[in-house]
């Protein structure tokens, strides 16, 4: 759930949900001090255990994350021996993280990369103005509160111009909405 580089290693908060969380408790109780310097169970019930523990070192994947200029984004999920997480970063920092992880020999897989787009950058100023006017006047309401003719008159353009500008804006929005993440 959380991890913070401390003076003597890495301070971690872990939540484990499983059929028998006592397995995790025993793991921490039996761990040698060179692997886990201290641990404390913060909460436990029939399916969940919440543990705060200190590692006497910073694991190489975490060092790679920090040295590449990225911030951890919690929670991480551990499934079948894989750490599954999301990361919000720039292309440059993602490339640096890849290099850092390869240097450590850590096996990793990037499942997908998506580019965040500011919705206001999708449309031209004119398209945005037409779409805003159409939305405010009820052109997109059901039933419509404003016809294309009324909208064109309010924008001081011909009906065909209003139609073309709106259609191009709608095309851009729909294509962006249904675009697939880059694999």
N, C-alpha and C positions, 0 to 999 in steps of 0.2 A: 504494500500500500504506500510505503514511503521509505526513502533511504537518504541519508545525509552523511557526507564525508566528515568524520570527526577527527580529533587530534590523533587518535590511535586506531584508525581503521574506518569502518563504515557502520553507522547506526541505522538499523532497519526495523520497520514495523511490518509484520507478515500476518495476513489472515488466511487461514486454510479451512476450506469447507470440504468435508469428506465424510464417508460413512463412519469412520472411527478416528476422530481427531486426537485421540490419546497417542496414536502412532507418532504424531508430530511432537507432542510433549515429551515422549520418551527419547526421540531423536535429539532434542535439545538437551535433555538431562544427561545423556550419554556422550555428547559431543566433546572431543578433546579441546582443551583451552587454546591450542594453536589454531583451531578452526573457528571456534566461537568463544570469545572471551567472557561474555555474560549474556544471560537471557532471563526474561521475566514474562510469565503468562499474565496478560492483561485481562483476558476474558476467555471463558471456555463454556461450551454447552454441548448438547448431544451431537451436533454436526459441525461445529465451528470452534476454532481456537485462534486467539489473537495473541501474538507474541512480539515483544520488543527484544531485540538482541543486538549485540555488538560483535562485528567481525574484527579481528586484529589486523586486517588488511583491506584494501579496496580492490574488489575483483576486477580482472582485466576488462570485461565488457563495460563495466561502469566507468573505469578509467578512460576507456576509448570514447565513451559517450561525452564525458566531461572535457577531455582534451580536444575533441573535435568542435567544441564550442556549443554543444547541444545541452538542453536541459531535460532531465528525466520527466516523463509524463505518466503519472500513475493513475490508476493501478496497472501493474503488470500482471499478467496471468501466466501461470506455468502449467502447460498441458503436455503430457507425454514427454517430458524432458526438454521442451522448448519454451523459451520466454516469448510470450506473445504480447506485443505492445504497439501503440501508435506513437508517432513522433511528428511534431509540427516543426518544420525547419526549412531552411533555404536549400536550394540545389547544391550550392557550394559546401555547406556544412554536412549535408547528406553524403556527398562524395568523400569528404574528409573522414566521416564516421566509417564509411566502407573501407577506406584505406587503413584506418586505425584498427578495425576489427580484423582485417586480413593480416596485419602485422602481428597480432596476438595469436593468430591461428584459430580464432574463435569461429565456429561454423555458424553461418547465419543465412537467412533467406528473406529477401524483400518480396512480399506477396503482392503489394500494389503501391503505386504512387499516384496521388491525385494532386492537381494544382488548384489551389484555392483562387477563386476569381471574385473580385469585388463586383457585385451585381451592377453597380453603377458604371463600371467600365465596359459592360457588354453592349450598351446602346450609345448611339451618337446623342449629342445634346438635343437635336431635333426629335429623334425617336423617343427619347425620354420625356420631352415636353408633350408630345402627342399622346403617349401612353398615360402619362399623369393626368392630362385633361380628360382622356377617355374614361379612366377609372373614376375620377372625381365626379364626372357628369352621369355616371351610371351606364356607360356603354357596355361594360362587361357584366352588369347585373342581369339576373333572370327573374322576371322579364326585364328587357332593356328599358332604362329610363331615358335614354338618349339615342337617337338614330345616327347613322353615319352622316346623313345630310346635316343634322343639327350640330354634330361635332365639327364637320368641315366648316360650317358657318362660324362657329365659335373660334376656330383656329384661323379663320380668314384665308382658307385655301379651297380648292375645288374638291368635290367628293372623291374623284379618282386619286388625287394627291393624298388625301387623308387615308384612303384605302391602302395605297401602295406603302406609305410610311408605316402604318400600323402593321401591315402584313410582314414587312421586313423585320420590324422589331419583334413581332410574335415568333417569326421563324428563328431568329437568333436566340430568344429565350427558350423556346421548345427544344431546339437542338442542344443547347447547353444543359438543360435539365436532363435530357435523355442520353447525354454522352457517357460513355463507359470509362471507368478509371483506366489509366495506363498500366498495363501489366508488366 
